[in-house]
């Protein structure tokens, strides 16, 4: 009875540690984003085209792409349309949707490193290095495809790792689904 309670207590302590670690990393990332202050009702890079496809879908329920748009963009269009339906049509809303995906990607990378056995301090440093990679940080403040693609790909890797480690088919299937989603964001 006591060992079961000790095991439960140990798991709760571990979950709290993981939660605090992720919260700390995401707080540092959020502080950097607040400093960058990615606001403004204007496109960045090519996200004007992705925004048009998203807003067309939000308005009509159909995928309507410009000749410039890659047809693989469908998953990102659905994600952005959901945000548009909830919060309105603006570049700032679409940027916020990417920032949420960036936070998820950072958390997933941290959990992949934990599964790989990377020690706490090194894991935090590696996760922050990922979060502050110049391309990732810049793309997190746009509605470009890089961050959503990385997030879906990292999720696929995490699911495959869990599926292989735990010999659970459901995780492998989830990994396949995440990999498919990543190709419907960006095929390259």
VENHU-V557869 format. One record per pair of residues at least 12 apart in sequence whose C-alpha atoms are under 8 Angstrom apart, sorted by the first residue. I is the first residue (numbers start at 1). J is the second residue. Records with the same first field share a line. If there is no record, write none. Layout:
BEGIN
I=J + J
END
This chain:
BEGIN
21=124
22=107 + 110
25=124 + 127 + 128
26=103 + 106 + 107
29=128 + 131 + 132
33=141
38=92 + 95 + 141
39=92
40=91 + 92
41=90 + 91 + 92
42=91
43=91 + 142
44=142 + 143
45=142 + 144
46=144
47=142 + 143 + 144
49=66 + 68 + 69
50=69 + 73 + 77 + 143 + 144
51=77 + 80 + 91 + 94 + 143
52=65
53=65 + 66 + 69 + 77
54=76 + 77 + 78 + 80 + 81
55=81 + 84 + 89
57=77 + 78 + 81
58=81 + 82 + 84 + 85
70=186
72=183 + 184 + 185 + 186 + 187
73=145 + 184 + 185 + 186
74=184 + 185
75=181 + 182 + 184 + 185
76=145 + 148 + 184 + 185
79=97
80=94 + 97
83=97
91=143
94=142 + 143
95=140 + 141 + 142 + 143
96=141
97=143
98=140 + 141 + 142 + 143 + 147 + 148
99=140 + 141
101=147 + 148 + 151
102=140 + 147 + 148 + 151
104=151
105=147 + 150 + 151 + 152 + 154 + 155
106=127 + 130 + 131
108=151 + 154 + 155 + 158
109=127 + 154
110=123 + 124 + 127
111=158
112=157 + 158 + 161
115=161
145=185 + 186
146=186
148=182 + 185
149=182 + 183 + 185 + 186
150=182
152=178 + 179 + 181 + 182
153=178 + 179 + 182
155=175 + 178
156=174 + 175 + 176 + 177 + 178 + 179
157=175
158=175
159=171 + 172 + 174 + 175
160=172 + 174 + 175
END
